[in-house]
């Protein structure tokens, strides 16, 4: 197949990130309070047997210059998928997705990760009641409202405190 070269006329800036040996994907991007950007994606991990992807969070300044990037996930027979990142009111970042672990009872679990403003891990929590977490919002009290899907593919919603501890959770079918 032929590839077509795309030419962009007069971009404000244009950058590429990541090692060229890896499988990289960006799933979400937000503009941060400091006018920089935070990108959430996955990166093929050479430490995993099948190059299973880990999550990657990349922070830039307003000109696209990389300030830091960090990876999150397990270095074993697991792969992570990610969907949504937010900047918290205190400058931390939180994102949601799922961890899929081969050969364990944890098969698929919803995944919540919170990092500080420099990308260093604050916590990462899996929730087996959710197959996958796809959306997150910070509430005015610092708690999180998170949605996803259950192992049965029903809609799943939960509220956690700022530390990821579940305050309540419900499959959506209870509202029908």
BAMI-345378 format. One record per residue: residue number from 1; residue in three letters; y, z, x of N, C-alpha, C in turn. Coordinates in pm, whole numbers, m for minus. Each point is the difference from the previous one (the first is absolute). Layout:
REM residues N
NUM/ALA/Y/Z/X/Y/Z/X/Y/Z/X $
...
This chain:
REM residues 176
1/UNK/m118/0/84/118/0/m84/124/0/88 $
2/UNK/98/m69/m45/125/m4/74/87/118/m38 $
3/UNK/74/47/96/97/105/m30/138/m63/5 $
4/UNK/83/45/m88/134/m54/m9/96/99/62 $
5/UNK/83/m46/88/101/85/61/114/18/m99 $
6/UNK/36/125/m21/110/31/m92/122/32/83 $
7/UNK/107/m68/m29/125/24/72/97/68/m95 $
8/UNK/54/110/45/97/75/m79/137/m24/62 $
9/UNK/90/m49/m78/134/m28/50/84/126/m3 $
10/UNK/54/34/112/95/110/15/m48/133/m56 $
11/UNK/m118/50/42/m40/134/m48/92/106/58 $
12/UNK/18/107/m74/77/113/53/m73/56/121 $
13/UNK/m129/20/m15/m89/33/112/m142/m34/m40 $
14/UNK/m83/m21/100/m139/m36/m21/m83/68/108 $
15/UNK/m98/79/m38/m81/75/95/m148/m13/m36 $
16/UNK/m83/15/101/m144/16/m22/m41/132/63 $
17/UNK/m103/60/m59/m46/131/46/m152/m2/9 $
18/UNK/m52/83/85/m144/21/5/m69/m80/107 $
19/UNK/m116/48/41/m78/m73/100/m58/m127/m60 $
20/UNK/m5/m105/80/m50/m126/m53/m152/m7/m9 $
21/UNK/m70/101/49/m146/1/m8/m50/64/m128 $
22/UNK/86/57/m75/m41/78/m117/27/m75/m129 $
23/UNK/m68/46/m104/28/m49/m134/106/93/m60 $
24/UNK/117/m52/m22/112/81/m49/43/m49/m137 $
25/UNK/33/96/m87/55/m33/m132/108/101/m33 $
26/UNK/108/m48/m59/103/89/m53/m16/m1/m152 $
27/UNK/m11/119/m59/m21/14/m143/126/44/m75 $
28/UNK/89/73/69/120/50/m66/109/18/105 $
29/UNK/123/m16/m43/116/19/88/112/62/m82 $
30/UNK/69/95/62/113/65/m66/119/4/94 $
31/UNK/119/0/m58/119/27/78/19/150/2 $
32/UNK/27/54/118/12/145/17/146/45/m13 $
33/UNK/19/129/m13/134/57/m15/91/m35/117 $
34/UNK/m59/m21/120/80/m34/117/24/m151/14 $
35/UNK/m30/m76/m105/12/m146/m6/m105/m75/80 $
36/UNK/m93/74/62/m113/m62/66/m108/m32/m103 $
37/UNK/m116/m36/48/m111/m36/m88/m126/73/41 $
38/UNK/m85/26/m98/m131/57/25/m102/m94/m63 $
39/UNK/m96/m44/81/m103/m93/m47/m136/69/5 $
40/UNK/m75/m19/m106/m133/57/m13/m101/m114/m5 $
41/UNK/m105/12/77/m103/m103/m1/m129/49/59 $
42/UNK/m83/m96/39/m127/33/64/m11/m77/131 $
43/UNK/m78/56/90/m18/m55/134/m148/12/33 $
44/UNK/m64/m112/40/m139/5/41/m17/96/117 $
45/UNK/m94/94/m12/m18/104/101/m117/m35/92 $
46/UNK/25/m26/130/m109/m34/92/m95/117/26 $
47/UNK/39/123/m38/m88/116/18/m104/11/m110 $
48/UNK/19/m73/m110/m98/m1/m108/m99/m113/24 $
49/UNK/m125/25/m34/m107/m96/25/34/m138/m53 $
50/UNK/47/m10/m122/30/m129/m59/146/m34/m1 $
51/UNK/80/58/90/144/m17/m1/57/36/m137 $
52/UNK/m57/102/m63/50/43/m130/147/37/15 $
53/UNK/83/m37/m97/143/24/15/39/147/m19 $
54/UNK/100/40/75/68/128/m17/138/m29/m58 $
55/UNK/63/103/m54/137/m15/m49/95/m1/118 $
56/UNK/108/m76/m13/105/0/101/133/15/m71 $
57/UNK/86/83/55/136/18/m48/91/m37/115 $
58/UNK/96/m87/m27/88/m50/104/144/20/m47 $
59/UNK/82/60/83/140/29/m32/90/m81/91 $
60/UNK/101/m65/m62/97/m77/78/141/48/m30 $
61/UNK/92/m42/84/142/21/m31/45/m113/m93 $
62/UNK/127/m3/m32/50/m100/m96/m4/m143/55 $
63/UNK/m16/m15/132/m11/m132/62/m144/m43/23 $
64/UNK/m94/80/m49/m141/m35/16/m61/42/131 $
65/UNK/75/72/84/m56/48/126/m95/116/m28 $
66/UNK/m120/m11/51/m101/103/m26/40/132/65 $
67/UNK/0/108/m81/28/135/51/m130/71/32 $
68/UNK/m100/m15/m87/m133/57/23/m101/m65/m92 $
69/UNK/m126/13/37/m108/m37/m90/m115/95/27 $
70/UNK/m70/36/m106/m112/94/10/m113/m53/m89 $
71/UNK/m122/29/42/m115/m34/m84/m63/128/m52 $
72/UNK/m64/m13/m115/m63/113/m68/m134/m47/m55 $
73/UNK/m97/86/9/m132/m33/m53/m109/58/87 $
74/UNK/m120/m26/m40/m117/54/69/m56/m104/95 $
75/UNK/m38/42/120/m63/m89/97/m151/7/m14 $
76/UNK/m50/m49/m109/m144/m2/m23/m31/m110/m100 $
77/UNK/m107/12/m69/m39/m102/m97/83/15/m127 $
78/UNK/129/m12/14/91/15/m114/109/m105/11 $
79/UNK/48/m42/m115/120/m82/4/98/53/m103 $
80/UNK/124/m20/32/109/47/m85/72/m120/m60 $
81/UNK/40/15/m124/90/m97/m61/121/78/m49 $
82/UNK/115/m64/m3/124/68/m35/77/m85/m101 $
83/UNK/90/67/m74/71/m72/m105/149/29/m7 $
84/UNK/42/125/13/138/35/m34/51/107/94 $
85/UNK/120/m20/55/64/99/86/134/39/m61 $
86/UNK/37/126/18/132/48/m41/61/82/113 $
87/UNK/132/6/m2/71/94/87/34/121/m85 $
88/UNK/m40/117/48/26/124/m74/145/43/21 $
89/UNK/47/88/m85/139/44/6/34/70/131 $
90/UNK/m99/56/70/27/67/128/m18/m93/120 $
91/UNK/m26/m130/m23/m16/m96/109/m145/m26/39 $
92/UNK/m94/78/m53/m142/m28/22/m38/m130/m71 $
93/UNK/m118/m48/29/m56/m114/m72/m134/41/m59 $
94/UNK/m34/m55/m115/m130/23/m62/m52/m135/m47 $
95/UNK/m132/m18/13/m59/m123/m50/m136/28/m61 $
96/UNK/m45/m93/m84/m127/15/m70/m86/m125/20 $
97/UNK/m130/22/m18/m98/m108/11/m138/55/m28 $
98/UNK/m96/m47/78/m137/50/m14/m70/m2/134 $
99/UNK/m101/85/10/m91/m2/113/m138/m34/m54 $
100/UNK/m65/m92/66/m134/m44/m36/m90/33/118 $
101/UNK/m92/94/m19/m86/46/109/m144/m43/m29 $
102/UNK/m55/m80/89/m137/m47/m18/m100/111/30 $
103/UNK/m104/8/m80/m109/92/27/29/146/m28 $
104/UNK/98/31/m84/30/139/m32/22/14/m150 $
105/UNK/8/124/m45/32/27/m140/146/m30/m31 $
106/UNK/82/m17/103/143/m26/m17/29/m146/m30 $
107/UNK/m101/m81/m21/3/m144/m18/142/m55/m15 $
108/UNK/69/29/m107/139/m41/m23/78/123/m43 $
109/UNK/112/26/62/85/111/m42/146/m41/6 $
110/UNK/79/46/m98/144/m18/7/52/73/122 $
111/UNK/108/m48/59/49/53/128/151/14/m4 $
112/UNK/47/120/35/142/31/11/29/44/142 $
113/UNK/103/m60/60/40/34/137/149/30/0 $
114/UNK/36/109/68/141/33/19/25/16/148 $
115/UNK/109/m60/47/38/8/141/146/42/10 $
116/UNK/39/51/116/140/37/17/83/m124/30 $
117/UNK/128/17/24/91/m113/18/m28/m79/127 $
118/UNK/m81/55/90/m41/m72/121/m141/m56/m11 $
119/UNK/m60/15/m117/m132/m57/m24/m116/89/37 $
120/UNK/27/122/44/m110/90/37/m59/63/m126 $
121/UNK/m132/5/m2/m74/43/m118/33/142/m41 $
122/UNK/35/17/m127/16/132/m60/m130/38/m69 $
123/UNK/m53/m91/m82/m133/18/m59/m53/m133/m48 $
124/UNK/m134/m4/m15/m64/m112/m66/m113/59/m83 $
125/UNK/m1/m35/m127/m92/62/m97/m70/m111/m79 $
126/UNK/m129/17/m20/m73/m92/m88/m31/72/m131 $
127/UNK/m3/m79/m106/m26/50/m135/m118/m78/m59 $
128/UNK/m121/55/5/m118/m72/m50/7/m35/m149 $
129/UNK/80/72/m80/11/m31/m143/71/m133/m23 $
130/UNK/68/m49/102/69/m129/m9/m66/m97/98 $
131/UNK/m29/m117/m47/m59/m103/87/107/m55/94 $
132/UNK/120/m14/m53/108/m58/77/132/48/m58 $
133/UNK/96/32/86/135/35/m43/90/m119/30 $
134/UNK/81/m39/m99/78/m122/16/151/19/m10 $
135/UNK/46/112/m52/144/23/m14/36/145/19 $
136/UNK/117/24/58/46/137/24/151/5/m21 $
137/UNK/46/110/m60/143/29/m14/23/145/34 $
138/UNK/112/28/64/38/139/24/85/44/m118 $
139/UNK/m31/116/m52/75/56/m112/117/84/54 $
140/UNK/92/36/m85/120/73/43/m32/135/63 $
141/UNK/m116/59/m33/m38/129/58/m82/m14/129 $
142/UNK/m16/m123/51/m76/m23/122/m149/m26/m24 $
143/UNK/m45/19/m124/m138/m32/m33/m19/m151/m4 $
144/UNK/m125/m43/m6/m31/m143/m11/m67/m29/m132 $
145/UNK/33/m114/m57/m73/m57/m113/m71/m122/55 $
146/UNK/m132/m5/m19/m83/m102/63/m89/m64/m106 $
147/UNK/m17/m130/8/m92/m68/m91/m102/m79/80 $
148/UNK/m112/m26/m66/m107/m75/65/m107/m35/m101 $
149/UNK/m121/m19/50/m114/m30/m87/m115/92/35 $
150/UNK/m82/31/m101/m117/85/18/m117/m86/46 $
151/UNK/m111/63/42/m119/m79/35/m48/m88/m116 $
152/UNK/25/40/m124/m37/m81/m116/103/m106/m35 $
153/UNK/102/m15/86/107/m98/m18/97/33/m112 $
154/UNK/8/127/m39/102/44/m94/125/37/77 $
155/UNK/114/m3/m68/126/43/61/m7/150/26 $
156/UNK/54/42/112/m2/138/43/143/40/35 $
157/UNK/47/115/m48/132/50/37/m13/144/46 $
158/UNK/87/39/91/1/140/44/137/38/51 $
159/UNK/21/130/m2/121/58/58/m48/97/108 $
160/UNK/63/m12/117/m31/92/108/127/73/41 $
161/UNK/m19/109/72/118/63/60/35/m77/126 $
162/UNK/101/45/73/46/m71/120/m104/m2/111 $
163/UNK/m103/88/m10/m107/5/100/m123/m76/m42 $
164/UNK/7/m72/m113/m113/m80/m44/m103/75/m83 $
165/UNK/27/128/m30/m91/78/m84/17/m43/m145 $
166/UNK/m112/m31/m65/6/m48/m138/49/111/m93 $
167/UNK/102/m31/m78/47/91/m106/m72/m33/m130 $
168/UNK/m17/m131/m27/m82/m46/m110/m36/m146/24 $
169/UNK/m110/m42/m61/m41/m139/7/m76/m35/m126 $
170/UNK/15/m124/m43/m64/m46/m124/m39/m146/12 $
171/UNK/m119/m35/m50/m26/m144/m17/76/m46/m124 $
172/UNK/52/m120/3/85/m51/m106/m69/m5/m135 $
173/UNK/m134/m12/m2/m74/m11/m127/26/119/m91 $
174/UNK/41/113/56/29/116/m83/122/m22/m89 $
175/UNK/83/m97/34/121/m26/m81/m23/m104/m107 $
176/UNK/m115/m65/1/m26/m109/m95/m54/50/m131 $
